[in-house]
């Protein structure tokens, strides 16, 4: 797995080449722990997170999420069919949903279910970056990032990360949006998108057949 610091720098470089940030600052961060260690990496330097990663358990979606600067997210897991988490300081919104189906599903079916609920989810075209398969162990999963904006004198640059996957009769979808402006916008957005990919890799799910007190995978 490519370290998140390297991915953040690569995303920033891609934005600069696309003309989104001619003066983007480089992104650096300590190397993250290996994905199988059960430990979250250090949040990306330059992303705007002030605190360590924290864990949130959604009983409704049978999932554990690890969030950078975990204590400062505003999380609503009740008012819609999606879990919605917001990080106001970085203009970042995360949405997460688990689907439980009667029949076996594949990755394409899971994406179709998500787009049925939200047709505005980003499309994976030629402009997509940081593409990866097999994000979550045991799930047929995929993720990508996409960035838009940054065309004016001091524009807002917006990045999105979308991940989804299938596991027998379950689907998940994770959608992160973030924005920044100014000379360091590309570095900030690139770092946050790299952290979003790390977040997707560290989602863990409770086993549906384990009964009360079931525990997530490490």
N, C-alpha and C positions, 0 to 999 in steps of 0.2 A: 504494500500500500504506500502511495506517495505521501510523505508527511504533509500535514495541513499547511505548514508555513510555506512549503514549496508550491502547493496548489494555490494558496492565496497570492503569492508573487506571480505565478503563471496567469491567474485570472487578471490581476492588475496589468500585466504586460499585454494581455489580449485586448483589454480596454484601451490602452494607449495606442496600440497598433490600429484599432478601429477608429481612432480620432476622438475617443471619449474623454481622454485626460492627457493632455500633452505634458503636464507637469506633475504627473502622479509620483508619489513617494514610494520607495520600495517597502515591501512588507516582510518583516522578520518576526520569528517567535521561536521559543524553545520547541524541540522536536516532541511530538505527542507520544503517549504510551502506545504500545502495540494494541491493535483492536481486540485481541483476545485476552488482554490483561484484566479487563473489567474496570479499569481506571480511565477517567476522562483525560484528554490532553490539556495542556495549558491553553486558555483562550488566546486567540490571535492578538498579538500586539498591533495596535492601530485600528482594531475593530470598534473600540469604544466601550467594551465591557470593563467594568471596574472590579468585579469580584470573581471568585472561583465558580466552577461548574457546580450546579445543584441538581437534585433529582426530584421529579414530580411523578406521582403515581395516579393514573387515571383508572379508577375502578370501572367506569363506564366503558372505556375502550380497552380494558385488559392490558394496559401498557405502562411501562416506565419510560419517561423522557428525561434526558440529561440536557440542561440548559446552561449556556455560559452566563456568568453573572446571575446565577440562578435565583438569588434572593429578591431580585428587583423586578421580576416579570409579574405582570398582572394577568392572572389566568382565570378564564371563564369556561367551565366544563359542564354548563347546565342549559344556557339559553338558546343553543342551537344544536343541530346534530353533529357539529364539529366542536372539538376542543379548540379554543382560541386563546392564545397567549400573546401579550404585547409587551415590548420593551421600549417605553417612551423615549428614553435618552438617545436611542439609536434609530428611532422611527422604524422599528422592526416588528413584524407581526408573523406569528407562527400559527398554522392551522393543522390539525391532525384528526384523522377519522379511521376507525376500524369498521369494516363491513363484515357481517356474518351471513353467509349465503347457504342455501339449501343444497346446492350441488357444487361439485368441484369447479374451481376457477383457475384461470391462468393470468399472467401479468397483463395481457391485452384486455381481458375482461375487467380486471380491476381498474385499469385506467379509464375504460368506458364508463364504469359506474361512477368514478369520480367526476368525469366530465359531464355526466348526466346531472349531477348535483350542482356543478359549477362550470359552465361552459367557458368561463374566462380564464381557466387554468392555462399556463403558458404552453405553447407548442414547441416540440423539439425539432427545430429546423436547423439549417446550416450554421446559424449564429450561436447555437447552443455550445456551451463549454463545460469542462469538468464532468464529462459523461462517465458513468461507471455502472457495471453490473454487479450482482451478488453483494449488495450493500449489507443486508441483514442475514446472518447465518440461518439456514433452513428456509429462507424465503426466496422465491424467484423475483428478484427486485432490481430496480434500475433507478438512476437519478441523473439529473443534469441541472446546470445553471444557465441563466440567460440574463442579459443586461440591456437596458434601453435608456434613452434620454441623453442628457449632456450635450445639448446642441447650442445653447445660448452663452452669454457672457459669464453667468454664474448659475448654471442650471442645476436641477436636481437629477442625480444619477440614481436609477432604481435597478436593483438586482432581484432576481427570483431564483429560488431553488425548489425543484419538485422531485420528490421520490415516491415510489409506490412499489407494491409487491403482492405476491400471492402465496398462500400456504394452505393447500387442500381446499377448505371452504371458507377461508378468510382472506380479506384484502386489507391493506393499509394504504393511506396516502398522507404525505407530509408536504406542506407547502409553506415556504418561508419567503416573505418579501421584506426588503430593506431599502432605505434611500439615504443619500448624503449629498452635500453640495460643497463647492469650493475646490481649492487646489488639491486637497487630499481625498477627494470623494472616491476616486477609483481605488486607492489603497484601502480605504475603509470598507467599501462595498466588497472588494475582492477578499479581504480578510473575513468578513462576516459570512460570505458565501462558502468559503472554505470551512468555517466553523459549522455552518448548516449541514454540509456534507458529513462532517464528523458526528454531528448530532444524529443524522439519519443512520449512520453505521452503529450507533450505540443505543438505538431503540431496542428495548427488550420486552417480550410479550409473556404474559402468564399462560400456562398450559391449560386449554379449555377442559381437559378431561381430568385434571388433578383434584378438583373439588375445592371446598373452602380452605383458605390458608395457602393456596398455591403460590409458588414463588417464581420470580422471573429468572430467566437465564442470566448468567454472569455477563 
